[in-house]
Amino acid sequence: MGVMFGIMWASAFTSARVIVQYAPPLYALAVRFLLSGIFAVLLARAMGQSWHLTRRQWIATLVFGVAQNALYLGLNFVAMQTIEASLAAIVASTMPLLVAFASWTVFRERIRPLSVAGLVAGVVGVALIMGARLQGQVDMFGLGLCVVGVVSLTVATLSVRGASSGGNFLMVVGLQMLVGSAVLWVPALAFETFDVTLTWQLGVAFTYTVIVPGIGATLIWFMLVDRIGATPAAVFHFLTPFFGVLTAALLLGEKLGSMDIVGVLIITSGILAVQMSRQKPA
């Protein structure tokens, strides 16, 4: 589930890069979440799931919808108008460290030495993959938006704890998307002009984003956090840069170098270390 999430989530950077070339980012996200939310809610109802959620689930749904969909993705979509998708990916990949730190300081969750070593390995692997891609001029405003976004993603990840009880995962996914859409319409109407260039590239990228990263990856993420916890699940975000680069290489013809392979091997060892640290001694 973690690897599948990593692939689906990373591919969103490529599709987002395509979308913002043909459509205003906030309008595109608001429409995306509206369509994804309606589809997910209808599918959840067809599966017999209820929208009568527990109090904790409603709180988590609201926080997740605002923090991940409106803030994290909204800020990243805007940022990718001026910075490379790879830079946005490496900033987002620091989230596991932020989640681990918050879990330790706020929730008093014990972090084992092997888990700390795994987190460090993940950072090293990400740095190797992205090191050559961070050369040259960087738009500091866009970078700042990504930093605020990753903090919001950390809050969203921790909020999933409250959505893990009571079932109705797909319904929660759909409702939090509708929350994100509602919030995003406000800045979109206030600051953007609805200027869309209709192309087949936009159609394919938008449809893919709605279905795969939008519904599929988010549903898997909720299930993953419920199954193994926020900190171990967050570690799979370290896979985002490699799979993001791989997707861009396959679809956009970008270069895939030897350091990318070395980096993903280090990341894999880090993920393995974090997961092994969860095993109780016999």
Helices and strands as residue ranges (DSSP letters): H 2-22, H 25-46, H 55-64, I 65-73, H 74-79, H 85-92, H 95-105, H 113-131, H 140-159, G 160-163, H 169-191, H 200-209, I 210-217, H 218-228, H 230-234, G 235-239, H 240-252, H 258-277
